[in-house]
């Protein structure tokens, strides 16, 4: 919230980009499943899934860069924060955000 005081347009760009971020997460999951189906060894899966990850994260960062250019905000902090938020959403979507509980 304190970042919004210094640069309110950055908060607007991040907020509006969240819909696209969610769609990219959905797309990445589909690409990761397709990579799993197409792979016959772990190395092939890692390469395909890594390529899909770079593609989706790159698309999100490109959208944020375009938003930063349109609004005249600082691009570097916006891109860094956006990449961290997108990665956090990805980990949450795959269930890595919270450790599993052990049942007694």
C-alpha positions in Angstrom: 0.0 0.0 0.0 2.9 2.3 0.6 4.1 1.9 -2.9 0.8 3.3 -4.1 1.5 6.6 -2.3 4.7 7.2 -4.2 3.3 6.1 -7.6 -0.5 5.6 -7.8 -0.5 4.8 -11.5 1.7 1.7 -10.8 -0.9 0.3 -8.6 -3.6 0.9 -11.3 -1.4 -0.9 -13.8 -0.8 -3.9 -11.5 -4.5 -4.1 -10.6 -5.7 -4.1 -14.2 -3.0 -6.6 -15.2 -4.2 -9.2 -12.6 -6.9 -10.6 -15.0 -4.3 -11.2 -17.7 -2.0 -12.8 -15.0 -4.7 -15.2 -14.0 -5.3 -16.2 -17.7 -1.6 -16.7 -18.1 -1.5 -19.0 -15.1 -4.3 -21.0 -16.6 -2.4 -21.1 -19.9 0.8 -22.2 -18.2 -0.9 -25.0 -16.4 -2.3 -26.3 -19.7 1.1 -26.0 -21.3 2.7 -27.8 -18.4 0.2 -30.7 -18.7 0.9 -30.8 -22.5 4.6 -30.9 -21.8 4.1 -33.8 -19.4 2.1 -35.7 -22.0 4.7 -35.1 -24.8 7.7 -35.9 -22.7 9.3 -39.3 -22.4 12.0 -38.3 -19.9 12.3 -35.8 -17.1 14.8 -33.6 -19.0 12.4 -33.2 -21.9 9.6 -32.2 -19.5 11.8 -29.7 -17.7 12.8 -28.1 -20.9 9.2 -27.9 -22.2 7.8 -26.7 -19.0 10.6 -24.2 -18.5 10.0 -22.8 -22.0 6.3 -22.4 -21.2 7.2 -20.7 -18.0 9.5 -18.2 -19.7 6.8 -17.6 -22.4 4.0 -16.8 -19.9 6.1 -14.8 -17.5 7.6 -12.9 -20.4 4.1 -12.1 -21.7 3.0 -10.7 -18.4 6.2 -8.6 -17.9 5.7 -7.3 -21.5 2.1 -6.2 -20.6 3.4 -4.5 -17.5 6.1 -2.7 -19.5 3.5 -1.5 -21.9 1.4 -0.2 -19.0 4.4 1.5 -17.5 5.1 3.3 -20.8 1.5 4.4 -21.1 1.2 5.8 -17.6 4.8 7.1 -17.4 5.6 5.2 -14.2 8.9 3.7 -13.3 9.3 0.5 -15.2 11.9 -1.4 -13.2 10.1 -1.5 -9.8 6.8 -2.3 -11.5 8.3 -5.1 -13.5 10.0 -6.6 -10.5 7.0 -6.4 -8.3 4.8 -7.8 -11.1 7.1 -10.8 -11.7 7.2 -11.6 -7.9 3.4 -11.4 -7.7 2.9 -13.6 -10.8 5.3 -16.2 -9.4 3.5 -16.1 -6.0 0.2 -16.7 -7.8 1.8 -19.6 -9.8 3.0 -21.2 -6.6 -0.4 -20.8 -5.0 -2.1 -22.3 -8.0 0.1 -25.3 -7.8 -0.5 -25.6 -4.0 3.0 -24.7 -2.9 2.0 -21.5 -1.1 1.3 -23.3 2.2 2.9 -26.5 3.5 0.6 -29.5 3.8 -0.7 -30.3 7.3 -0.1 -33.7 8.7 -3.1 -35.5 9.9 -2.9 -37.0 13.3 
